[in-house]
């Protein structure tokens, strides 16, 4: 409370994105990787530790779907449904984020499919230097 806030704080925002189709593909691969790397085992452990007593954590994307799967008979159909709902929830969250960022006028959008990382860094550096 005693610190003074800067009056003329200079900030700039860039939103690094990919086309929706490619983004969704990457999201789906990440969901698969999370499961492959032990998400189910992690949630089993957390259930034993009482994760359901923390509704925010138990409802987090990935955890919610895994808890539902672990409470199912865990058939192949159950697993396919689990994977499908996990991917869909993750895509839906990304879509909400994109919608939010589109409304924010402070962001300059940079498509990572059009520019490699070095070019993106150069664009940001140039924008910063000329005051965009």
N, CA, C and O atoms as CSV, one atom per row, in Angstrom:
chain,resi,resn,atom,element,x,y,z
A,1,UNK,N,N,0.812,-1.200,0.000
A,1,UNK,CA,C,0.000,0.000,0.000
A,1,UNK,C,C,0.853,1.262,0.000
A,1,UNK,O,O,0.411,2.312,-0.466
A,2,UNK,N,N,2.071,1.164,0.519
A,2,UNK,CA,C,2.904,2.352,0.610
A,2,UNK,C,C,3.705,2.612,-0.657
A,2,UNK,O,O,4.198,3.720,-0.864
A,3,UNK,N,N,3.837,1.591,-1.509
A,3,UNK,CA,C,4.581,1.809,-2.749
A,3,UNK,C,C,3.718,2.579,-3.728
A,3,UNK,O,O,2.509,2.368,-3.820
A,4,UNK,N,N,4.358,3.469,-4.452
A,4,UNK,CA,C,3.652,4.226,-5.475
A,4,UNK,C,C,3.638,3.418,-6.764
A,4,UNK,O,O,4.624,2.781,-7.133
A,5,UNK,N,N,2.513,3.460,-7.427
A,5,UNK,CA,C,2.413,2.791,-8.717
A,5,UNK,C,C,2.974,3.713,-9.794
A,5,UNK,O,O,2.771,4.926,-9.753
A,6,UNK,N,N,3.682,3.123,-10.759
A,6,UNK,CA,C,4.189,3.960,-11.852
A,6,UNK,C,C,3.023,4.571,-12.635
A,6,UNK,O,O,2.036,3.892,-12.920
A,7,UNK,N,N,3.142,5.818,-12.969
A,7,UNK,CA,C,2.073,6.514,-13.658
A,7,UNK,C,C,2.017,6.191,-15.149
A,7,UNK,O,O,0.931,6.057,-15.712
A,8,UNK,N,N,3.147,6.067,-15.775
A,8,UNK,CA,C,3.199,5.835,-17.215
A,8,UNK,C,C,3.885,4.508,-17.504
A,8,UNK,O,O,4.985,4.468,-18.054
A,9,UNK,N,N,3.235,3.448,-17.133
A,9,UNK,CA,C,3.806,2.133,-17.342
A,9,UNK,C,C,3.656,1.751,-18.817
A,9,UNK,O,O,2.547,1.732,-19.352
A,10,UNK,N,N,4.766,1.453,-19.455
A,10,UNK,CA,C,4.784,1.106,-20.870
A,10,UNK,C,C,4.753,-0.419,-21.008
A,10,UNK,O,O,5.673,-1.112,-20.574
A,11,UNK,N,N,3.703,-0.919,-21.605
A,11,UNK,CA,C,3.653,-2.354,-21.831
A,11,UNK,C,C,3.101,-2.629,-23.221
A,11,UNK,O,O,2.352,-1.834,-23.790
A,12,UNK,N,N,3.496,-3.783,-23.748
A,12,UNK,CA,C,3.031,-4.227,-25.059
A,12,UNK,C,C,2.720,-5.704,-24.977
A,12,UNK,O,O,3.335,-6.441,-24.206
A,13,UNK,N,N,1.767,-6.128,-25.773
A,13,UNK,CA,C,1.322,-7.518,-25.716
A,13,UNK,C,C,1.310,-8.129,-27.116
A,13,UNK,O,O,0.830,-7.526,-28.076
A,14,UNK,N,N,1.841,-9.313,-27.199
A,14,UNK,CA,C,1.793,-10.075,-28.442
A,14,UNK,C,C,1.114,-11.398,-28.137
A,14,UNK,O,O,1.360,-12.008,-27.097
A,15,UNK,N,N,0.271,-11.828,-29.036
A,15,UNK,CA,C,-0.416,-13.102,-28.874
A,15,UNK,C,C,0.115,-14.049,-29.934
A,15,UNK,O,O,-0.134,-13.864,-31.125
A,16,UNK,N,N,0.850,-15.066,-29.496
A,16,UNK,CA,C,1.432,-16.046,-30.405
A,16,UNK,C,C,0.414,-17.163,-30.594
A,16,UNK,O,O,-0.014,-17.789,-29.624
A,17,UNK,N,N,0.032,-17.410,-31.827
A,17,UNK,CA,C,-1.030,-18.375,-32.086
A,17,UNK,C,C,-0.717,-19.221,-33.303
A,17,UNK,O,O,0.237,-18.975,-34.041
A,18,UNK,N,N,-1.547,-20.214,-33.482
A,18,UNK,CA,C,-1.497,-21.094,-34.645
A,18,UNK,C,C,-2.917,-21.177,-35.208
A,18,UNK,O,O,-3.880,-20.880,-34.502
A,19,UNK,N,N,-3.050,-21.578,-36.467
A,19,UNK,CA,C,-4.397,-21.806,-37.006
A,19,UNK,C,C,-5.129,-22.838,-36.142
A,19,UNK,O,O,-4.520,-23.765,-35.607
A,20,UNK,N,N,-6.435,-22.659,-36.021
A,20,UNK,CA,C,-7.243,-23.480,-35.125
A,20,UNK,C,C,-7.061,-24.980,-35.368
A,20,UNK,O,O,-6.954,-25.754,-34.416
A,21,UNK,N,N,-7.025,-25.394,-36.644
A,21,UNK,CA,C,-6.892,-26.828,-36.935
A,21,UNK,C,C,-5.588,-27.379,-36.373
A,21,UNK,O,O,-5.564,-28.457,-35.780
A,22,UNK,N,N,-4.522,-26.641,-36.562
A,22,UNK,CA,C,-3.217,-27.101,-36.070
A,22,UNK,C,C,-3.151,-27.030,-34.550
A,22,UNK,O,O,-2.570,-27.903,-33.905
A,23,UNK,N,N,-3.743,-25.994,-33.988
A,23,UNK,CA,C,-3.788,-25.870,-32.533
A,23,UNK,C,C,-4.539,-27.052,-31.930
A,23,UNK,O,O,-4.068,-27.668,-30.974
A,24,UNK,N,N,-5.701,-27.367,-32.486
A,24,UNK,CA,C,-6.496,-28.471,-31.963
A,24,UNK,C,C,-5.755,-29.798,-32.085
A,24,UNK,O,O,-5.827,-30.630,-31.181
A,25,UNK,N,N,-5.054,-30.000,-33.178
A,25,UNK,CA,C,-4.262,-31.227,-33.341
A,25,UNK,C,C,-3.191,-31.305,-32.249
A,25,UNK,O,O,-2.985,-32.363,-31.654
A,26,UNK,N,N,-2.523,-30.204,-31.991
A,26,UNK,CA,C,-1.485,-30.173,-30.948
A,26,UNK,C,C,-2.089,-30.437,-29.568
A,26,UNK,O,O,-1.495,-31.136,-28.746
A,27,UNK,N,N,-3.266,-29.876,-29.323
A,27,UNK,CA,C,-3.953,-30.100,-28.045
A,27,UNK,C,C,-4.270,-31.582,-27.873
A,27,UNK,O,O,-4.036,-32.151,-26.807
A,28,UNK,N,N,-4.798,-32.201,-28.917
A,28,UNK,CA,C,-5.149,-33.619,-28.828
A,28,UNK,C,C,-3.920,-34.482,-28.582
A,28,UNK,O,O,-3.968,-35.421,-27.787
A,29,UNK,N,N,-2.824,-34.173,-29.256
A,29,UNK,CA,C,-1.576,-34.925,-29.037
A,29,UNK,C,C,-1.069,-34.720,-27.608
A,29,UNK,O,O,-0.535,-35.647,-26.998
A,30,UNK,N,N,-1.233,-33.516,-27.078
A,30,UNK,CA,C,-0.797,-33.245,-25.701
A,30,UNK,C,C,-1.642,-34.037,-24.705
A,30,UNK,O,O,-1.107,-34.566,-23.731
A,31,UNK,N,N,-2.945,-34.126,-24.932
A,31,UNK,CA,C,-3.811,-34.933,-24.058
A,31,UNK,C,C,-3.348,-36.384,-24.053
A,31,UNK,O,O,-3.246,-37.010,-22.998
A,32,UNK,N,N,-3.068,-36.912,-25.241
A,32,UNK,CA,C,-2.593,-38.291,-25.349
A,32,UNK,C,C,-1.263,-38.467,-24.608
A,32,UNK,O,O,-1.047,-39.470,-23.928
A,33,UNK,N,N,-0.388,-37.491,-24.751
A,33,UNK,CA,C,0.913,-37.550,-24.076
A,33,UNK,C,C,0.743,-37.519,-22.551
A,33,UNK,O,O,1.424,-38.247,-21.830
A,34,UNK,N,N,-0.161,-36.678,-22.076
A,34,UNK,CA,C,-0.396,-36.599,-20.627
A,34,UNK,C,C,-0.858,-37.946,-20.073
A,34,UNK,O,O,-0.418,-38.373,-19.006
A,35,UNK,N,N,-1.741,-38.601,-20.804
A,35,UNK,CA,C,-2.213,-39.915,-20.356
A,35,UNK,C,C,-1.068,-40.921,-20.412
A,35,UNK,O,O,-0.873,-41.703,-19.481
A,36,UNK,N,N,-0.318,-40.898,-21.499
A,36,UNK,CA,C,0.813,-41.820,-21.658
A,36,UNK,C,C,1.852,-41.618,-20.546
A,36,UNK,O,O,2.486,-42.573,-20.099
A,37,UNK,N,N,2.015,-40.371,-20.109
A,37,UNK,CA,C,3.033,-40.069,-19.098
A,37,UNK,C,C,2.525,-40.188,-17.663
A,37,UNK,O,O,3.223,-39.804,-16.725
A,38,UNK,N,N,1.299,-40.724,-17.485
A,38,UNK,CA,C,0.887,-41.057,-16.125
A,38,UNK,C,C,-0.245,-40.257,-15.511
A,38,UNK,O,O,-0.385,-40.246,-14.288
A,39,UNK,N,N,-1.053,-39.591,-16.312
A,39,UNK,CA,C,-2.161,-38.820,-15.747
A,39,UNK,C,C,-3.113,-39.694,-14.938
A,39,UNK,O,O,-3.554,-39.295,-13.861
A,40,UNK,N,N,-3.435,-40.889,-15.449
A,40,UNK,CA,C,-4.369,-41.768,-14.746
A,40,UNK,C,C,-3.797,-42.165,-13.386
A,40,UNK,O,O,-4.508,-42.145,-12.381
A,41,UNK,N,N,-2.530,-42.519,-13.355
A,41,UNK,CA,C,-1.888,-42.912,-12.096
A,41,UNK,C,C,-1.829,-41.726,-11.125
A,41,UNK,O,O,-2.031,-41.891,-9.922
A,42,UNK,N,N,-1.554,-40.548,-11.649
A,42,UNK,CA,C,-1.510,-39.351,-10.812
A,42,UNK,C,C,-2.875,-39.101,-10.163
A,42,UNK,O,O,-2.959,-38.815,-8.969
A,43,UNK,N,N,-3.931,-39.212,-10.954
A,43,UNK,CA,C,-5.274,-38.953,-10.422
A,43,UNK,C,C,-5.681,-40.051,-9.441
A,43,UNK,O,O,-6.353,-39.766,-8.450
A,44,UNK,N,N,-5.287,-41.301,-9.695
A,44,UNK,CA,C,-5.551,-42.375,-8.717
A,44,UNK,C,C,-4.944,-42.009,-7.375
A,44,UNK,O,O,-5.588,-42.130,-6.333
A,45,UNK,N,N,-3.697,-41.561,-7.414
A,45,UNK,CA,C,-3.018,-41.157,-6.182
A,45,UNK,C,C,-3.751,-39.993,-5.518
A,45,UNK,O,O,-3.979,-40.007,-4.308
A,46,UNK,N,N,-4.119,-38.989,-6.309
A,46,UNK,CA,C,-4.787,-37.811,-5.756
A,46,UNK,C,C,-6.166,-38.147,-5.193
A,46,UNK,O,O,-6.602,-37.536,-4.217
A,47,UNK,N,N,-6.850,-39.108,-5.799
A,47,UNK,CA,C,-8.127,-39.553,-5.224
A,47,UNK,C,C,-7.898,-40.112,-3.823
A,47,UNK,O,O,-8.682,-39.854,-2.909
A,48,UNK,N,N,-6.831,-40.870,-3.661
A,48,UNK,CA,C,-6.481,-41.410,-2.345
A,48,UNK,C,C,-6.115,-40.333,-1.346
A,48,UNK,O,O,-6.274,-40.512,-0.138
A,49,UNK,N,N,-5.622,-39.207,-1.857
A,49,UNK,CA,C,-5.236,-38.083,-1.003
A,49,UNK,C,C,-6.395,-37.119,-0.751
A,49,UNK,O,O,-6.243,-36.150,-0.008
A,50,UNK,N,N,-7.560,-37.382,-1.369
A,50,UNK,CA,C,-8.731,-36.561,-1.101
A,50,UNK,C,C,-8.968,-35.404,-2.054
A,50,UNK,O,O,-9.538,-34.388,-1.657
A,51,UNK,N,N,-8.545,-35.535,-3.297
A,51,UNK,CA,C,-8.719,-34.441,-4.262
A,51,UNK,C,C,-10.184,-34.021,-4.396
A,51,UNK,O,O,-10.470,-32.858,-4.681
A,52,UNK,N,N,-11.096,-34.942,-4.194
A,52,UNK,CA,C,-12.510,-34.596,-4.356
A,52,UNK,C,C,-13.005,-33.646,-3.270
A,52,UNK,O,O,-14.092,-33.080,-3.388
A,53,UNK,N,N,-12.221,-33.469,-2.225
A,53,UNK,CA,C,-12.561,-32.488,-1.195
A,53,UNK,C,C,-12.239,-31.072,-1.658
A,53,UNK,O,O,-12.659,-30.094,-1.039
A,54,UNK,N,N,-11.490,-30.975,-2.754
A,54,UNK,CA,C,-11.146,-29.679,-3.349
A,54,UNK,C,C,-11.839,-29.605,-4.707
A,54,UNK,O,O,-11.279,-30.036,-5.715
A,55,UNK,N,N,-13.055,-29.062,-4.736
A,55,UNK,CA,C,-13.827,-29.065,-5.987
A,55,UNK,C,C,-13.123,-28.372,-7.150
A,55,UNK,O,O,-13.267,-28.805,-8.294
A,56,UNK,N,N,-12.377,-27.323,-6.890
A,56,UNK,CA,C,-11.670,-26.643,-7.983
A,56,UNK,C,C,-10.672,-27.574,-8.645
A,56,UNK,O,O,-10.604,-27.647,-9.872
A,57,UNK,N,N,-9.909,-28.275,-7.851
A,57,UNK,CA,C,-8.903,-29.186,-8.403
A,57,UNK,C,C,-9.571,-30.386,-9.077
A,57,UNK,O,O,-9.152,-30.809,-10.154
A,58,UNK,N,N,-10.591,-30.921,-8.451
A,58,UNK,CA,C,-11.243,-32.114,-8.992
A,58,UNK,C,C,-11.986,-31.814,-10.297
A,58,UNK,O,O,-12.237,-32.724,-11.087
A,59,UNK,N,N,-12.337,-30.559,-10.524
A,59,UNK,CA,C,-13.052,-30.186,-11.748
A,59,UNK,C,C,-12.126,-29.663,-12.845
A,59,UNK,O,O,-12.593,-29.298,-13.923
A,60,UNK,N,N,-10.828,-29.624,-12.583
A,60,UNK,CA,C,-9.876,-29.127,-13.584
A,60,UNK,C,C,-9.886,-30.035,-14.811
A,60,UNK,O,O,-10.077,-31.247,-14.710
A,61,UNK,N,N,-9.679,-29.422,-15.959
A,61,UNK,CA,C,-9.661,-30.193,-17.205
A,61,UNK,C,C,-8.589,-31.277,-17.106
A,61,UNK,O,O,-7.454,-31.014,-16.709
A,62,UNK,N,N,-8.959,-32.453,-17.462
A,62,UNK,CA,C,-8.056,-33.605,-17.372
A,62,UNK,C,C,-8.330,-34.389,-16.106
A,62,UNK,O,O,-8.521,-35.604,-16.159
A,63,UNK,N,N,-8.351,-33.717,-14.976
A,63,UNK,CA,C,-8.649,-34.399,-13.713
A,63,UNK,C,C,-10.107,-34.850,-13.684
A,63,UNK,O,O,-10.398,-35.991,-13.326
A,64,UNK,N,N,-11.027,-33.952,-14.063
A,64,UNK,CA,C,-12.452,-34.290,-14.036
A,64,UNK,C,C,-12.726,-35.511,-14.916
A,64,UNK,O,O,-13.418,-36.434,-14.486
A,65,UNK,N,N,-12.197,-35.529,-16.130
A,65,UNK,CA,C,-12.433,-36.634,-17.039
A,65,UNK,C,C,-11.778,-37.923,-16.535
A,65,UNK,O,O,-12.330,-39.012,-16.691
A,66,UNK,N,N,-10.606,-37.787,-15.937
A,66,UNK,CA,C,-9.905,-38.969,-15.418
A,66,UNK,C,C,-10.650,-39.552,-14.220
A,66,UNK,O,O,-10.765,-40.772,-14.097
A,67,UNK,N,N,-11.150,-38.704,-13.349
A,67,UNK,CA,C,-11.936,-39.184,-12.199
A,67,UNK,C,C,-13.162,-39.945,-12.695
A,67,UNK,O,O,-13.475,-41.025,-12.194
A,68,UNK,N,N,-13.851,-39.378,-13.680
A,68,UNK,CA,C,-15.026,-40.067,-14.242
A,68,UNK,C,C,-14.629,-41.427,-14.812
A,68,UNK,O,O,-15.336,-42.415,-14.615
A,69,UNK,N,N,-13.505,-41.478,-15.515
A,69,UNK,CA,C,-13.036,-42.736,-16.095
A,69,UNK,C,C,-12.717,-43.749,-14.995
A,69,UNK,O,O,-13.087,-44.919,-15.096
A,70,UNK,N,N,-12.035,-43.299,-13.953
A,70,UNK,CA,C,-11.656,-44.213,-12.874
A,70,UNK,C,C,-12.877,-44.744,-12.124
A,70,UNK,O,O,-12.818,-45.818,-11.525
A,71,UNK,N,N,-13.968,-44.006,-12.155
A,71,UNK,CA,C,-15.200,-44.459,-11.497
A,71,UNK,C,C,-16.049,-45.337,-12.415
A,71,UNK,O,O,-17.068,-45.880,-11.989
A,72,UNK,N,N,-15.634,-45.477,-13.664
A,72,UNK,CA,C,-16.362,-46.308,-14.633
A,72,UNK,C,C,-15.821,-47.735,-14.563
A,72,UNK,O,O,-14.836,-47.991,-13.870
A,73,UNK,N,N,-16.458,-48.665,-15.276
A,73,UNK,CA,C,-15.916,-50.033,-15.346
A,73,UNK,C,C,-14.545,-50.099,-16.049
A,73,UNK,O,O,-13.864,-51.122,-15.987
A,74,UNK,N,N,-14.158,-49.031,-16.698
A,74,UNK,CA,C,-12.868,-48.899,-17.380
A,74,UNK,C,C,-12.731,-49.863,-18.558
A,74,UNK,O,O,-11.673,-50.452,-18.781
A,75,UNK,N,N,-13.801,-50.005,-19.287
A,75,UNK,CA,C,-13.766,-50.812,-20.508
A,75,UNK,C,C,-13.076,-50.007,-21.611
A,75,UNK,O,O,-12.755,-48.832,-21.429
A,76,UNK,N,N,-12.858,-50.642,-22.733
A,76,UNK,CA,C,-12.266,-49.938,-23.876
A,76,UNK,C,C,-13.157,-48.779,-24.300
A,76,UNK,O,O,-12.662,-47.703,-24.635
A,77,UNK,N,N,-14.473,-48.996,-24.288
A,77,UNK,CA,C,-15.416,-47.913,-24.634
A,77,UNK,C,C,-15.324,-46.773,-23.631
A,77,UNK,O,O,-15.382,-45.599,-23.997
A,78,UNK,N,N,-15.179,-47.139,-22.353
A,78,UNK,CA,C,-15.029,-46.105,-21.324
A,78,UNK,C,C,-13.757,-45.288,-21.558
A,78,UNK,O,O,-13.758,-44.065,-21.415
A,79,UNK,N,N,-12.670,-45.983,-21.922
A,79,UNK,CA,C,-11.420,-45.269,-22.180
A,79,UNK,C,C,-11.560,-44.351,-23.394
A,79,UNK,O,O,-11.109,-43.206,-23.366
A,80,UNK,N,N,-12.177,-44.847,-24.444
A,80,UNK,CA,C,-12.370,-44.019,-25.642
A,80,UNK,C,C,-13.218,-42.785,-25.326
A,80,UNK,O,O,-12.938,-41.688,-25.810
A,81,UNK,N,N,-14.257,-42.977,-24.510
A,81,UNK,CA,C,-15.100,-41.849,-24.095
A,81,UNK,C,C,-14.277,-40.862,-23.252
A,81,UNK,O,O,-14.378,-39.647,-23.426
A,82,UNK,N,N,-13.477,-41.396,-22.352
A,82,UNK,CA,C,-12.595,-40.576,-21.510
A,82,UNK,C,C,-11.655,-39.733,-22.378
A,82,UNK,O,O,-11.551,-38.521,-22.191
A,83,UNK,N,N,-10.991,-40.366,-23.301
A,83,UNK,CA,C,-10.050,-39.658,-24.158
A,83,UNK,C,C,-10.768,-38.594,-24.986
A,83,UNK,O,O,-10.278,-37.474,-25.135
A,84,UNK,N,N,-11.919,-38.951,-25.515
A,84,UNK,CA,C,-12.695,-38.021,-26.332
A,84,UNK,C,C,-13.154,-36.804,-25.520
A,84,UNK,O,O,-13.044,-35.672,-25.991
A,85,UNK,N,N,-13.664,-37.028,-24.315
A,85,UNK,CA,C,-14.154,-35.903,-23.507
A,85,UNK,C,C,-13.001,-35.040,-22.994
A,85,UNK,O,O,-13.150,-33.826,-22.861
A,86,UNK,N,N,-11.870,-35.650,-22.710
A,86,UNK,CA,C,-10.680,-34.905,-22.287
A,86,UNK,C,C,-10.214,-33.986,-23.410
A,86,UNK,O,O,-9.942,-32.807,-23.184
A,87,UNK,N,N,-10.125,-34.527,-24.610
A,87,UNK,CA,C,-9.712,-33.718,-25.762
A,87,UNK,C,C,-10.719,-32.604,-26.038
A,87,UNK,O,O,-10.330,-31.466,-26.301
A,88,UNK,N,N,-12.003,-32.926,-25.979
A,88,UNK,CA,C,-13.039,-31.926,-26.261
A,88,UNK,C,C,-13.008,-30.805,-25.238
A,88,UNK,O,O,-13.111,-29.635,-25.605
A,89,UNK,N,N,-12.870,-31.138,-23.971
A,89,UNK,CA,C,-12.806,-30.106,-22.927
A,89,UNK,C,C,-11.578,-29.211,-23.131
A,89,UNK,O,O,-11.645,-28.001,-22.917
A,90,UNK,N,N,-10.479,-29.800,-23.538
A,90,UNK,CA,C,-9.252,-29.026,-23.772
A,90,UNK,C,C,-9.414,-28.110,-24.983
A,90,UNK,O,O,-8.994,-26.953,-24.941
A,91,UNK,N,N,-10.015,-28.609,-26.054
A,91,UNK,CA,C,-10.263,-27.772,-27.232
A,91,UNK,C,C,-11.235,-26.643,-26.901
A,91,UNK,O,O,-11.040,-25.504,-27.327
A,92,UNK,N,N,-12.277,-26.961,-26.145
A,92,UNK,CA,C,-13.248,-25.929,-25.765
A,92,UNK,C,C,-12.600,-24.813,-24.949
A,92,UNK,O,O,-12.921,-23.637,-25.122
A,93,UNK,N,N,-11.688,-25.192,-24.061
A,93,UNK,CA,C,-10.994,-24.192,-23.256
A,93,UNK,C,C,-10.125,-23.296,-24.142
A,93,UNK,O,O,-10.091,-22.079,-23.962
A,94,UNK,N,N,-9.435,-23.900,-25.084
A,94,UNK,CA,C,-8.610,-23.119,-26.015
A,94,UNK,C,C,-9.483,-22.176,-26.837
A,94,UNK,O,O,-9.099,-21.033,-27.088
A,95,UNK,N,N,-10.643,-22.646,-27.252
A,95,UNK,CA,C,-11.562,-21.807,-28.024
A,95,UNK,C,C,-12.019,-20.604,-27.205
A,95,UNK,O,O,-12.094,-19.488,-27.722
A,96,UNK,N,N,-12.327,-20.833,-25.918
A,96,UNK,CA,C,-12.721,-19.713,-25.041
A,96,UNK,C,C,-11.574,-18.715,-24.888
A,96,UNK,O,O,-11.794,-17.504,-24.869
A,97,UNK,N,N,-10.352,-19.229,-24.779
A,97,UNK,CA,C,-9.196,-18.332,-24.677
A,97,UNK,C,C,-9.052,-17.493,-25.944
A,97,UNK,O,O,-8.832,-16.284,-25.866
A,98,UNK,N,N,-9.175,-18.120,-27.098
A,98,UNK,CA,C,-9.072,-17.384,-28.363
A,98,UNK,C,C,-10.146,-16.302,-28.451
A,98,UNK,O,O,-9.873,-15.181,-28.878
A,99,UNK,N,N,-11.359,-16.646,-28.047
A,99,UNK,CA,C,-12.454,-15.673,-28.068
A,99,UNK,C,C,-12.128,-14.490,-27.163
A,99,UNK,O,O,-12.358,-13.340,-27.538
A,100,UNK,N,N,-11.603,-14.759,-25.996
A,100,UNK,CA,C,-11.247,-13.689,-25.064
A,100,UNK,C,C,-10.154,-12.800,-25.654
A,100,UNK,O,O,-10.253,-11.574,-25.608
A,101,UNK,N,N,-9.119,-13.418,-26.205
A,101,UNK,CA,C,-8.003,-12.635,-26.739
A,101,UNK,C,C,-8.411,-11.814,-27.955
A,101,UNK,O,O,-7.868,-10.731,-28.172
A,102,UNK,N,N,-9.353,-12.305,-28.750
A,102,UNK,CA,C,-9.821,-11.534,-29.908
A,102,UNK,C,C,-10.457,-10.211,-29.480
A,102,UNK,O,O,-10.394,-9.225,-30.214
A,103,UNK,N,N,-11.063,-10.190,-28.309
A,103,UNK,CA,C,-11.733,-8.982,-27.813
A,103,UNK,C,C,-10.746,-7.975,-27.211
A,103,UNK,O,O,-11.078,-6.803,-27.030
A,104,UNK,N,N,-9.559,-8.432,-26.911
A,104,UNK,CA,C,-8.551,-7.566,-26.296
A,104,UNK,C,C,-7.774,-6.822,-27.378
A,104,UNK,O,O,-7.080,-7.433,-28.191
A,105,UNK,N,N,-7.896,-5.526,-27.378
A,105,UNK,CA,C,-7.273,-4.725,-28.431
A,105,UNK,C,C,-5.777,-4.489,-28.197
A,105,UNK,O,O,-5.088,-4.011,-29.098
A,106,UNK,N,N,-5.272,-4.808,-27.029
A,106,UNK,CA,C,-3.863,-4.548,-26.713
A,106,UNK,C,C,-2.903,-5.562,-27.329
A,106,UNK,O,O,-1.690,-5.352,-27.311
A,107,UNK,N,N,-3.426,-6.647,-27.868
A,107,UNK,CA,C,-2.558,-7.711,-28.370
A,107,UNK,C,C,-2.327,-7.603,-29.866
A,107,UNK,O,O,-3.252,-7.388,-30.650
A,108,UNK,N,N,-1.069,-7.760,-30.235
A,108,UNK,CA,C,-0.726,-7.898,-31.649
A,108,UNK,C,C,-0.575,-9.396,-31.905
A,108,UNK,O,O,0.218,-10.068,-31.245
A,109,UNK,N,N,-1.329,-9.906,-32.851
A,109,UNK,CA,C,-1.337,-11.336,-33.126
A,109,UNK,C,C,-0.202,-11.712,-34.072
A,109,UNK,O,O,0.026,-11.057,-35.089
A,110,UNK,N,N,0.504,-12.785,-33.712
A,110,UNK,CA,C,1.581,-13.314,-34.551
A,110,UNK,C,C,1.320,-14.802,-34.787
A,110,UNK,O,O,1.256,-15.592,-33.845
A,111,UNK,N,N,1.172,-15.162,-36.043
A,111,UNK,CA,C,0.884,-16.543,-36.428
A,111,UNK,C,C,2.188,-17.330,-36.490
A,111,UNK,O,O,3.056,-17.040,-37.312
A,112,UNK,N,N,2.320,-18.318,-35.627
A,112,UNK,CA,C,3.541,-19.121,-35.579
A,112,UNK,C,C,3.690,-20.044,-36.778
A,112,UNK,O,O,4.763,-20.612,-36.984
A,113,UNK,N,N,2.641,-20.206,-37.573
A,113,UNK,CA,C,2.771,-20.973,-38.806
A,113,UNK,C,C,3.387,-20.131,-39.922
A,113,UNK,O,O,3.946,-20.670,-40.877
A,114,UNK,N,N,3.283,-18.825,-39.799
A,114,UNK,CA,C,3.843,-17.941,-40.824
A,114,UNK,C,C,5.275,-17.527,-40.515
A,114,UNK,O,O,6.026,-17.155,-41.416
A,115,UNK,N,N,5.649,-17.591,-39.249
A,115,UNK,CA,C,6.968,-17.106,-38.831
A,115,UNK,C,C,7.627,-18.131,-37.910
A,115,UNK,O,O,6.979,-18.680,-37.019
A,116,UNK,N,N,8.912,-18.384,-38.131
A,116,UNK,CA,C,9.610,-19.238,-37.176
A,116,UNK,C,C,9.931,-18.413,-35.932
A,116,UNK,O,O,9.710,-17.202,-35.909
A,117,UNK,N,N,10.442,-19.062,-34.919
A,117,UNK,CA,C,10.649,-18.394,-33.629
A,117,UNK,C,C,11.615,-17.206,-33.730
A,117,UNK,O,O,11.412,-16.183,-33.076
A,118,UNK,N,N,12.648,-17.342,-34.536
A,118,UNK,CA,C,13.604,-16.245,-34.688
A,118,UNK,C,C,12.941,-15.017,-35.311
A,118,UNK,O,O,13.194,-13.892,-34.882
A,119,UNK,N,N,12.106,-15.228,-36.308
A,119,UNK,CA,C,11.403,-14.124,-36.960
A,119,UNK,C,C,10.434,-13.474,-35.972
A,119,UNK,O,O,10.328,-12.249,-35.922
A,120,UNK,N,N,9.733,-14.287,-35.193
A,120,UNK,CA,C,8.816,-13.751,-34.180
A,120,UNK,C,C,9.579,-12.865,-33.204
A,120,UNK,O,O,9.131,-11.767,-32.873
A,121,UNK,N,N,10.724,-13.339,-32.748
A,121,UNK,CA,C,11.535,-12.528,-31.828
A,121,UNK,C,C,11.970,-11.218,-32.484
A,121,UNK,O,O,11.958,-10.169,-31.839
A,122,UNK,N,N,12.349,-11.272,-33.746
A,122,UNK,CA,C,12.735,-10.056,-34.466
A,122,UNK,C,C,11.563,-9.090,-34.598
A,122,UNK,O,O,11.736,-7.883,-34.428
A,123,UNK,N,N,10.369,-9.609,-34.900
A,123,UNK,CA,C,9.179,-8.753,-35.022
A,123,UNK,C,C,8.889,-8.062,-33.696
A,123,UNK,O,O,8.632,-6.859,-33.655
A,124,UNK,N,N,8.932,-8.829,-32.621
A,124,UNK,CA,C,8.663,-8.246,-31.301
A,124,UNK,C,C,9.712,-7.195,-30.962
A,124,UNK,O,O,9.382,-6.122,-30.457
A,125,UNK,N,N,10.960,-7.502,-31.235
A,125,UNK,CA,C,12.039,-6.546,-30.954
A,125,UNK,C,C,11.847,-5.264,-31.761
A,125,UNK,O,O,11.987,-4.165,-31.224
A,126,UNK,N,N,11.529,-5.400,-33.045
A,126,UNK,CA,C,11.314,-4.216,-33.890
A,126,UNK,C,C,10.100,-3.419,-33.420
A,126,UNK,O,O,10.156,-2.192,-33.340
A,127,UNK,N,N,9.014,-4.104,-33.110
A,127,UNK,CA,C,7.816,-3.414,-32.605
A,127,UNK,C,C,8.142,-2.648,-31.327
A,127,UNK,O,O,7.695,-1.516,-31.140
A,128,UNK,N,N,8.904,-3.260,-30.471
A,128,UNK,CA,C,9.250,-2.621,-29.214
A,128,UNK,C,C,10.112,-1.382,-29.438
A,128,UNK,O,O,9.916,-0.343,-28.809
A,129,UNK,N,N,11.075,-1.523,-30.355
A,129,UNK,CA,C,11.982,-0.417,-30.616
A,129,UNK,C,C,11.287,0.792,-31.267
A,129,UNK,O,O,11.663,1.935,-31.006
A,130,UNK,N,N,10.278,0.544,-32.110
A,130,UNK,CA,C,9.601,1.674,-32.758
A,130,UNK,C,C,8.357,2.129,-31.991
A,130,UNK,O,O,7.667,3.067,-32.389
A,131,UNK,N,N,8.091,1.429,-30.869
A,131,UNK,CA,C,7.022,1.894,-30.001
A,131,UNK,C,C,5.627,1.431,-30.358
A,131,UNK,O,O,4.657,2.097,-29.995
A,132,UNK,N,N,5.486,0.299,-31.066
A,132,UNK,CA,C,4.147,-0.225,-31.369
A,132,UNK,C,C,3.550,-0.910,-30.179
A,132,UNK,O,O,2.427,-1.411,-30.253
